[in-house]
Amino acid sequence: MIKFLDLHKINERFRTQIDARLKEVLDSGWYIHGKQDELFEKHFAEYIGTKYCVAVANGLDALNLIIKAYGFGPGDEIIVPANTYIASILAISENNCTPVLVEPSLKTYNIDPNLIEEKITPRTKAIMVVHLYGQAVQMEKIWQIAKKYNLKIIEDSAQAHGAMYKGKRTGNLGDASGFSFYPGKNLGCLGDGGAVTTNDKALADKIRAIANYGSDRKYHHIYKGTNSRLDEFQAALLDIKLPYLDSDNQRRQEIAKYYRENIKNPKIILPKIYDENAHVWHIFAVRCEERDRLQKYLEENGVQTNIHYPTPPHKQEAYKEWVNQSHPISEEIHRTELSLPMSPVLTDEEVKRVVKVLNEWK
Ligand SMILES: *Cc1c(COP(=O)(O)O)cnc(C)c1O
């Protein structure tokens, strides 16, 4: 069976370094907010190109803390793509703000910049862009809209570590960005992890304090904060893996290129790109009218796939108040999407086999 994602194989490559670094952490006797966190924050900010990085417990918290630190709350509206992973929307709901869903483009699967302006009201505070599947959102028009209406741009970069738009990386394309280091992401740890990147010092300081019980120094609490910290083990792991992120993304791009050039089945719609560096292929998403039959056929022929995602957020029970909302483009994507095996450790033979099996499907 060709695995959709072989996490063991991905991490096995770093075993020697991990063993040594974890021993260092164990021996240090310091396990939260120490040297490893500091190092990783410094290196990740350098990589993304922002002045600040605040490591937190997970990607949802990163987004949640950004909204909280801006002070957005009841009555405030935040624009978000209708076809995102539910976490983006939950971060808005957790702050009692109103998520305003906007349809994606069928070309990029990212929010359609042409549909944003009509959703803006006097209560709109921010646009949350999601670089879905690993492809950077084309920001130009969104920058203009944000400027015109004085809105914050919050990036959900959980799927797009390293993707570039106009020479800048995701995480440095808006006012603040949330990252996730969930094991399956392009940069993943061995547990939960997340980070906020920003160039805004006041925001970074506030998020750092809120994430540590609202404390700016020990036993001194200036906000009603929460606990969202990245432990030293995860920070150490991420710091080991970060220097390999670009080469891993290059391998993903190579595989994606091969898929795009060699999958020739007319029943399968391949993903489109507007720039080679804009996509880091967290997910290689194809679409197919007979998606479920295709998935079953692939399974029977030794190719494991996944669906991102089977049900759009507005059709989830958690958001039953949205049952009458209709987002046909988003629904179309959810009905037809299938994610092919994609990871830096797939072999050439495996990639060729996936293509062969797909091309033989009738
Ligand atoms: C994974 C993911 C998140 C949430 O990250 P966690 O670390 O699991 O909390 C948020 N948004 C998107 C688009 C994601 O893919």
The ligand as a MOL file (V3000), in Angstrom:
LIG
                    3D

  0  0  0     0  0            999 V3000
M  V30 BEGIN CTAB
M  V30 COUNTS 15 15 0 0 0
M  V30 BEGIN ATOM
M  V30 1 C -4.2250 22.1840 10.8520 0
M  V30 2 C -4.9550 23.4280 10.5940 0
M  V30 3 C -5.3060 24.3160 11.6270 0
M  V30 4 C -5.2160 23.9820 13.0770 0
M  V30 5 O -4.0030 23.5700 13.5650 0
M  V30 6 P -3.9170 22.7280 14.9210 0
M  V30 7 O -2.4680 22.7710 15.2400 0
M  V30 8 O -4.4280 21.3570 14.6390 0
M  V30 9 O -4.7350 23.4140 15.9510 0
M  V30 10 C -5.8680 25.5220 11.2840 0
M  V30 11 N -6.1340 25.8480 10.0140 0
M  V30 12 C -5.8430 25.0250 8.9990 0
M  V30 13 C -6.1450 25.4470 7.5920 0
M  V30 14 C -5.2580 23.7750 9.2490 0
M  V30 15 O -4.9940 22.9500 8.2240 0
M  V30 END ATOM
M  V30 BEGIN BOND
M  V30 1 1 1 2
M  V30 2 1 2 3
M  V30 3 2 2 14
M  V30 4 1 3 4
M  V30 5 2 3 10
M  V30 6 1 4 5
M  V30 7 1 5 6
M  V30 8 2 6 7
M  V30 9 1 6 8
M  V30 10 1 6 9
M  V30 11 1 10 11
M  V30 12 2 11 12
M  V30 13 1 12 13
M  V30 14 1 12 14
M  V30 15 1 14 15
M  V30 END BOND
M  V30 END CTAB
M  END
